[in-house]
């Protein structure tokens, strides 16, 4: 075993079986070699080793993806030991290696009063893994986490470092003389924003940060009813507030969570030295002393729910429920009762630093229980009819299952909202903003809004139940028929839905033709001529349909240009 193959055991690592598994344990692989490099040189060595031995290569972060993006039979690279961070306070940028977690990144930025205000819901994830899979938080100002990317250093299949810098930016480091592959080519930079590992192994990235600021967080509950569509006041929130989420815990109330910038005093902090609440992380000294006195008493609904799930009644209910699904109503009633969000006339409100308002879903990543998701994103219609239909089909279909004594999901259905996304592997990188604004919205001046709707369920080791498979398959097929170019989230499992691959390619052809443009750029730059960064899952998604189309064209050409059979 090479020195850079040795690694400390962690989640996703089985040293005896030489096996990698994701957190939900529905995805696994047995690579010939597993590397956890501690430096750029070791990372280059791992990729060159794969090249010299003609082995495929994939990269794993923490393993929270439920889709099969990671598995390989060749070389699997774990980036958790690549954790350098360098903040440029003057330019408000941050450079870091690909094994840096969101928590580590935020801690370093806070030291100089900076932040990245849009992120996923858990701090433990690796930023680069989220960015590479086009992951997102909520808020229509940003299309996703890749919005902040201004530079990436990525190893091609021969272990040669390629540099990609966004137009208008300059990266100053020891490799200043490195050629910018994206010079004068914004399409190339858009290709590396969320490449799913197919452009190579990401070594380091640079983000454009922003000055940290405070937001007022508001939580309210309203009666949950589907008959009247999405109320106008909820649509208005999405356009007017910084970030908005809809959460239904399978009961009779819909929980609305939203944030807006404020200059009011903090009502709680996220400092370890202040309290042991679920929001705590390594931000000692980040808050003013006068906020420490009250932080123990002010915990939001997610934190109270999180504590309940990690200890006491939550664990007592959760584990038996997975063994005996008929107890699901008892569990969901407990979850709903643990949320006390206030009412529209008397909302629950608090003031936080913006990163602390982003990471609200602690409970789904703080236990050892697996979680399964199905998530689609689509552009909202002018009247939001497709948002209403997406919720209606998910809820009504769930109630049909419940009436038969089946409980396919046991956590929640959620919607978050983002803006357009520049990544080529996003169908929401639209051809012409004005064209689509005219088609889908009241005025071209109104921003594009992407609704992300998600089914969430706890599950046993090995993945979700058959009832979940059947239910989510039916819901997914219905979501595919919505207007607004519905598309599944790359990081979450969806390939089992009939017709989904053809649907994805059709959506991209109708919007930005991003898949073909991405693959063409990959070929043009010759970053992976032998497809070593492509595993069977990615081949099925991207390359098999391409081969099939080319074969069809060739067949037509042969029939057209072949010898005449006319007499």
C-alpha positions in Angstrom: 0.0 0.0 0.0 1.3 3.4 -0.9 1.7 6.0 1.8 -1.0 8.2 0.3 -3.4 5.2 0.2 -3.4 5.0 4.0 -6.2 6.8 5.7 -8.0 7.2 9.0 -11.2 5.3 9.1 -14.3 7.5 8.7 -17.9 7.3 7.5 -17.9 5.7 4.1 -14.7 3.7 4.7 -14.6 -0.1 5.4 -10.9 -1.1 5.8 -11.6 -4.8 6.1 -13.8 -5.2 3.1 -12.0 -2.5 1.1 -15.4 -1.0 0.4 -16.9 2.4 0.1 -20.5 3.1 1.0 -22.6 6.2 1.1 -24.3 7.3 4.3 -27.7 5.8 3.4 -25.8 2.6 2.4 -27.8 2.3 -0.8 -24.7 2.8 -2.9 -21.4 0.9 -2.6 -18.3 0.0 -4.5 -15.1 -2.0 -4.1 -12.4 0.0 -5.9 -8.9 -1.5 -6.6 -7.3 1.5 -4.9 -8.5 4.1 -2.4 -6.4 7.2 -1.9 -6.7 10.0 0.6 -4.0 12.5 -0.5 -2.7 15.1 1.9 -1.2 17.5 -0.6 -1.5 18.6 -4.2 1.5 16.4 -5.2 -0.1 13.3 -3.7 -3.3 14.1 -5.5 -1.5 14.4 -8.7 0.3 11.1 -8.0 -3.0 9.3 -7.4 -4.4 10.5 -10.8 -1.2 9.7 -12.6 -1.2 6.3 -11.1 -4.7 5.7 -12.5 -3.5 7.0 -15.9 -0.4 4.8 -16.0 -2.5 1.7 -15.1 -5.5 2.6 -17.3 -7.9 2.7 -14.4 -11.1 4.7 -14.0 -11.2 7.4 -11.4 -13.9 8.9 -9.2 -13.9 11.2 -6.2 -15.9 10.9 -2.9 -16.6 13.6 -0.3 -18.7 12.6 2.7 -21.0 10.3 0.8 -24.4 12.0 1.3 -25.4 11.7 -2.3 -27.9 8.9 -2.8 -27.3 8.7 -6.6 -24.5 6.5 -8.0 -22.1 9.4 -8.9 -19.2 7.9 -6.9 -18.8 4.2 -7.5 -15.8 2.9 -9.4 -13.9 -0.3 -9.9 -10.6 1.5 -10.3 -9.3 4.4 -8.2 -11.4 6.1 -5.6 -10.0 9.4 -4.2 -11.2 10.7 -0.9 -10.4 14.4 -0.5 -10.9 14.8 3.3 -7.2 15.5 4.0 -7.0 18.4 1.5 -8.0 21.2 3.9 -5.9 24.3 3.2 -7.8 27.6 3.3 -6.6 31.1 2.3 -8.8 34.2 2.7 -8.0 37.4 0.8 -9.7 40.0 2.9 -9.0 42.9 0.5 -10.5 41.1 -2.5 -13.1 39.4 -0.4 -12.2 36.0 -1.9 -11.4 32.6 -0.4 -9.2 29.9 -1.9 -9.4 26.4 -0.5 -8.7 22.8 -1.3 -11.5 20.3 -2.1 -11.7 18.6 1.2 -12.8 21.7 3.1 -16.2 21.5 4.7 -18.8 24.3 4.7 -18.2 24.6 8.5 -14.5 25.1 8.1 -15.0 27.6 5.3 -17.5 29.7 7.2 -15.3 29.7 10.3 -12.3 31.2 8.4 -14.5 33.7 6.6 -16.1 34.9 9.9 -12.7 35.8 11.2 -12.5 38.7 8.7 -16.2 39.5 8.6 -17.0 37.7 5.4 -19.5 35.0 4.4 -21.0 33.0 1.5 -24.8 33.7 2.0 -26.2 30.7 0.0 -25.5 27.1 0.9 -27.1 23.7 1.6 -28.7 22.8 4.8 -25.9 21.0 6.6 -22.5 22.5 7.6 -20.7 19.1 7.5 -20.8 18.7 3.7 -17.7 19.5 1.6 -18.3 22.7 -0.4 -16.7 21.4 -3.6 -18.8 18.2 -3.5 -22.0 20.4 -3.3 -20.8 22.8 -6.0 -19.9 20.0 -8.3 -23.4 18.4 -8.1 -25.2 21.7 -8.6 -26.5 21.7 -5.0 -28.4 24.7 -3.7 -30.0 26.5 -0.7 -32.9 28.8 -1.0 -33.2 32.4 -2.4 -33.9 33.6 -5.9 -30.9 35.9 -5.9 -28.6 32.9 -6.5 -28.9 29.9 -8.8 -27.0 27.6 -6.4 -23.7 27.2 -4.6 -21.8 27.4 -7.9 -22.8 31.1 -8.2 -19.8 32.1 -6.1 -17.2 30.2 -8.0 -14.6 32.3 -9.7 -11.7 29.8 -10.2 -11.1 26.1 -10.2 -7.9 24.0 -10.6 -8.8 20.6 -12.0 -6.6 17.6 -12.8 -7.2 16.1 -16.2 -7.0 12.3 -16.8 -3.2 12.4 -17.2 -2.7 14.3 -14.0 -2.1 17.7 -15.6 -3.5 20.6 -13.7 -5.9 22.7 -15.7 -6.9 26.2 -14.6 -10.3 27.8 -15.2 -10.9 31.4 -14.1 -14.1 33.4 -14.5 -14.0 36.5 -16.8 -13.1 39.6 -14.9 -11.1 37.8 -12.2 -7.4 37.1 -11.6 -6.0 34.5 -9.4 -2.7 35.4 -7.8 -0.7 32.4 -6.3 2.4 30.4 -7.0 0.8 29.3 -10.3 0.0 32.8 -11.6 1.5 31.9 -14.9 -0.9 29.0 -15.4 -2.9 29.2 -18.6 -6.6 30.1 -18.1 -8.5 27.5 -20.1 -11.6 29.7 -19.9 -10.0 32.9 -21.2 -12.5 34.5 -23.5 -14.8 31.4 -23.2 -17.5 31.8 -20.6 -19.0 28.6 -21.9 -15.9 26.7 -20.7 -16.2 28.2 -17.3 -19.9 27.3 -17.2 -18.9 23.7 -18.0 -16.7 23.5 -14.8 -19.2 25.1 -12.4 -21.0 21.8 -11.8 -19.3 19.1 -13.8 -20.2 16.0 -11.8 -16.6 15.0 -11.8 -16.5 14.5 -15.5 -14.0 17.4 -16.2 -11.5 15.9 -13.8 -10.5 15.9 -10.2 -11.0 19.2 -8.5 -8.0 20.2 -6.4 -8.9 23.7 -5.3 -11.4 26.5 -6.0 -11.8 30.2 -5.2 -15.1 31.8 -4.2 -16.2 35.4 -4.3 -17.4 36.1 -0.7 -19.5 38.9 0.7 -19.4 41.0 3.9 -21.3 39.1 6.6 -24.7 40.5 7.5 -27.6 39.8 9.8 -31.0 38.5 8.8 -34.3 38.3 10.5 -35.6 34.8 10.5 -39.4 34.3 10.5 -41.2 31.0 11.1 -45.0 30.7 10.7 -47.5 27.9 10.4 -50.6 28.1 8.3 -53.4 25.6 7.6 -52.4 23.2 4.9 -54.8 23.1 2.0 -54.3 22.3 -1.6 -57.7 23.3 -3.0 -57.0 26.9 -3.7 -53.5 26.6 -5.2 -50.5 28.5 -3.8 -51.8 31.7 -2.0 -50.7 35.0 -3.5 -49.1 36.1 -0.2 -46.8 33.1 -0.3 -45.7 33.8 -3.9 -45.1 37.4 -2.9 -42.8 36.2 -0.1 -40.6 34.3 -2.5 -40.1 37.4 -4.7 -39.6 39.9 -1.8 -37.7 38.0 0.9 -34.1 36.8 0.7 -34.8 33.1 1.2 -38.1 31.2 1.5 -38.9 27.5 2.3 -42.2 25.6 2.5 -42.1 22.5 4.7 -45.0 20.1 5.3 -44.5 17.5 8.1 -47.3 15.4 6.8 -49.8 17.0 9.3 -52.5 19.7 9.0 -50.1 22.7 8.9 -47.6 24.1 6.4 -44.5 25.6 8.0 -43.1 28.7 6.2 -39.5 29.7 6.9 -38.1 33.0 5.4 -35.3 35.4 6.0 -34.7 39.1 5.2 -31.7 41.4 5.9 -31.8 43.5 9.0 -29.7 45.7 11.2 -31.4 44.7 14.4 -29.5 43.2 17.3 -28.8 39.4 17.3 -31.2 37.4 19.4 -29.0 34.3 19.5 -25.5 33.3 18.4 -23.8 30.2 17.0 -20.8 30.2 19.3 -19.7 27.0 21.0 -18.6 29.0 24.0 -22.1 30.3 24.4 -24.2 27.2 24.4 -24.4 23.6 23.4 -27.4 24.0 21.1 -27.7 22.3 17.7 -26.5 25.4 15.9 -23.2 25.4 17.6 -20.0 25.1 15.6 -16.4 26.3 15.7 -17.1 30.0 15.8 -15.7 31.0 19.2 -15.6 34.7 19.7 -17.8 35.5 16.7 -20.6 37.2 18.7 -20.8 40.2 20.9 -20.8 39.6 24.6 -24.2 41.1 25.2 -25.8 38.3 23.1 -24.4 35.5 25.1 -26.7 36.0 28.1 -29.9 35.0 26.2 -28.8 32.5 23.6 -29.6 29.4 25.8 -33.3 30.5 25.9 -33.8 31.3 22.2 -33.7 28.2 20.0 -35.6 27.9 16.8 -38.0 25.2 15.9 -35.4 23.2 13.9 -33.0 23.1 16.9 -35.7 21.9 19.3 -36.8 19.3 16.8 -33.1 18.3 16.2 -32.5 17.8 19.9 -35.7 15.7 20.1 -34.5 13.5 17.3 -31.0 13.0 18.6 -32.1 12.2 22.1 -35.1 10.9 24.0 -38.5 10.6 22.4 -37.3 11.1 18.8 -35.0 8.2 18.8 -37.5 6.1 20.7 -40.0 6.7 18.0 -37.8 6.8 14.9 -36.1 3.3 15.1 -39.3 1.3 15.8 -41.2 3.3 13.1 -38.7 2.1 10.5 -39.3 -1.5 11.6 -43.1 -1.0 11.9 -44.2 1.6 9.3 -47.8 1.5 10.5 -46.6 3.7 13.5 -45.7 6.5 11.1 -48.7 8.7 12.0 -47.5 8.7 15.6 -44.1 9.7 14.6 -45.2 12.5 12.2 -47.6 13.8 14.9 -44.6 14.0 17.3 -42.5 15.9 14.6 -45.3 18.4 13.9 -45.9 19.0 17.7 -42.1 19.7 18.1 -42.5 22.6 15.6 -44.0 25.7 17.2 -43.4 28.3 14.5 -46.0 30.9 15.4 -48.8 32.3 13.3 -49.0 35.0 10.6 -50.3 37.4 13.2 -47.8 36.3 15.9 -44.7 34.8 14.1 -41.7 33.3 15.7 -38.8 35.6 14.9 -35.1 36.0 15.7 -32.0 37.7 14.3 -29.0 35.7 13.2 -25.9 36.0 11.1 -26.9 34.9 7.6 -24.9 31.6 7.6 -26.7 30.5 10.8 -30.0 31.1 9.1 -29.1 28.9 6.2 -28.3 25.7 8.0 -31.6 24.7 9.5 -32.1 21.0 8.7 -29.7 19.7 11.3 -31.9 16.7 12.2 -31.5 14.9 8.8 -27.7 14.8 9.1 -27.3 14.5 12.8 -28.4 11.0 13.3 -27.1 7.6 12.2 -30.4 6.9 10.4 -30.4 6.9 6.6 -32.3 9.5 4.6 -33.7 9.1 1.1 -34.8 11.9 -1.2 -36.4 12.6 -4.5 -36.0 16.2 -5.7 -37.0 18.0 -8.9 -36.5 21.6 -10.0 -38.6 23.6 -12.5 -39.2 27.1 -13.5 -42.4 28.6 -11.9 -45.3 29.4 -14.2 -46.7 32.9 -14.2 -49.6 31.9 -11.9 -47.5 29.2 -10.1 -49.9 26.6 -11.3 -47.1 24.1 -11.9 -45.9 24.6 -8.3 -49.5 23.9 -7.1 -49.7 20.8 -9.3 -46.3 19.5 -8.1 -47.5 19.7 -4.5 -50.9 18.4 -5.2 -49.8 15.2 -6.9 -47.2 14.5 -4.1 -49.7 15.0 -1.3 -52.8 13.3 -2.9 -50.7 10.3 -4.0 -49.4 10.0 -0.4 -52.9 10.1 1.0 -53.9 7.3 -1.4 -51.1 5.2 -0.1 -51.9 6.1 3.5 -55.6 5.0 3.0 -54.2 1.6 2.1 -52.2 1.4 5.3 -48.9 2.2 3.4 -46.6 5.0 4.6 -44.0 5.6 1.8 -42.5 8.7 3.4 -42.2 9.6 7.1 -40.4 13.0 7.3 -41.6 15.9 5.1 -42.2 17.4 1.7 -40.3 20.6 1.1 -39.9 23.4 -1.5 -37.0 25.8 -1.8 -36.6 28.5 -4.4 -33.6 29.7 -6.4 -32.8 31.8 -9.4 -31.4 30.9 -12.8 -28.1 28.9 -12.9 -25.2 29.5 -15.3 -23.8 25.9 -15.2 -24.1 24.1 -18.5 -25.4 21.0 -16.7 -28.3 22.9 -15.4 -31.4 23.2 -17.6 -32.1 26.5 -15.8 -29.2 28.1 -17.6 -31.7 29.5 -20.0 -31.0 30.5 -23.6 -32.5 34.0 -23.3 -33.7 35.4 -20.0 -36.2 37.8 -21.7 -37.6 35.1 -23.8 -38.4 32.9 -20.9 -39.5 35.7 -18.7 -42.1 36.7 -21.3 -43.3 33.1 -21.5 -43.5 32.3 -17.8 -43.8 35.5 -15.9 -46.0 38.7 -15.9 -43.2 41.0 -16.9 -39.7 40.4 -18.3 -38.4 42.5 -15.3 -39.5 39.8 -12.8 -36.7 37.4 -12.0 -36.7 33.8 -13.0 -37.8 31.6 -10.1 -36.9 27.9 -9.9 -39.0 25.8 -7.5 -37.3 22.8 -6.0 -39.7 20.3 -4.5 -38.5 17.3 -2.5 -39.7 14.2 -0.9 -37.8 13.3 2.3 -38.0 10.1 4.3 -35.9 8.3 6.9 -35.0 4.8 6.0 -33.3 1.6 7.2 -29.8 0.6 6.3 -29.7 -0.4 2.7 -32.1 2.2 1.4 -35.8 3.1 1.4 -38.8 0.7 1.4 -40.6 -0.7 -1.7 -43.5 1.6 -0.9 -41.2 4.6 -1.1 -39.9 3.3 -4.5 -43.4 2.8 -5.9 -44.7 6.1 -4.5 -41.7 8.3 -5.5 -41.7 6.6 -9.0 -45.4 7.6 -9.5 -44.7 11.1 -8.2 -41.6 11.5 -10.3 -43.4 10.5 -13.5 -46.1 13.1 -12.7 -43.5 15.8 -12.0 -41.8 15.0 -15.4 -45.1 16.2 -17.1 -45.1 19.6 -15.4 -44.3 22.8 -17.4 -41.1 24.7 -16.6 -38.6 22.1 -17.7 -38.7 19.8 -14.6 -35.3 18.2 -13.9 -34.1 15.9 -11.1 -31.3 17.0 -8.7 -28.1 15.2 -9.8 -27.0 14.3 -6.3 -30.2 12.5 -5.4 -31.5 9.1 -6.7 -33.8 9.2 -9.7 -32.6 6.8 -12.3 -35.2 4.2 -11.3 -38.0 6.4 -12.6 -39.2 5.1 -16.0 -38.3 7.3 -18.9 -36.2 9.7 -16.8 -33.0 9.7 -19.0 -34.9 10.5 -22.2 -36.8 13.1 -20.3 -33.6 14.8 -19.0 -32.1 15.0 -22.5 -35.3 16.3 -23.9 -35.4 19.1 -21.3 -31.9 20.1 -22.1 -32.6 20.2 -25.8 -35.6 22.4 -25.1 -33.6 24.9 -23.0 -29.9 25.4 -23.3 -28.7 22.2 -25.0 -26.3 22.1 -22.1 -25.5 18.4 -22.1 -24.3 18.5 -25.7 -22.4 21.7 -25.2 -20.8 20.3 -22.0 -19.7 17.1 -23.8 -18.4 19.1 -26.8 -16.2 21.3 -24.5 -15.0 18.2 -22.7 -13.9 16.8 -26.1 -12.5 20.1 -27.3 -10.2 20.4 -24.2 -9.3 16.7 -24.3 -9.4 16.5 -20.5 -10.5 12.8 -20.6 -10.1 11.2 -24.0 -10.6 7.7 -22.6 -13.5 8.5 -20.3 -11.7 7.5 -17.1 -13.7 10.0 -15.1 -17.0 8.4 -16.3 -18.5 5.5 -14.3 -21.3 3.3 -15.6 -24.0 5.5 -14.0 -22.7 8.6 -15.8 -22.2 6.7 -19.0 -25.9 5.7 -18.9 -27.0 9.3 -18.2 -24.8 11.2 -20.7 -22.9 9.0 -23.1 -25.2 6.1 -24.0 -28.0 8.5 -25.3 -25.3 10.3 -27.3 -24.1 7.1 -28.8 -27.6 6.0 -29.6 -28.3 9.3 -31.4 -25.1 9.1 -33.4 -25.9 5.5 -34.3 -29.4 6.6 -35.5 -27.9 9.4 -37.6 -25.4 7.1 -39.1 -28.1 4.6 -39.9 -30.1 7.3 -41.7 -27.0 8.4 -43.6 -26.3 4.9 -44.8 -29.9 4.4 -45.9 -29.8 7.9 -47.6 -26.5 7.5 -49.4 -26.5 3.8 -50.0 -26.9 2.1 -53.4 -30.3 2.7 -55.0 -32.7 -0.3 -55.1 -34.9 1.2 -57.7 -35.3 -0.9 -60.9 
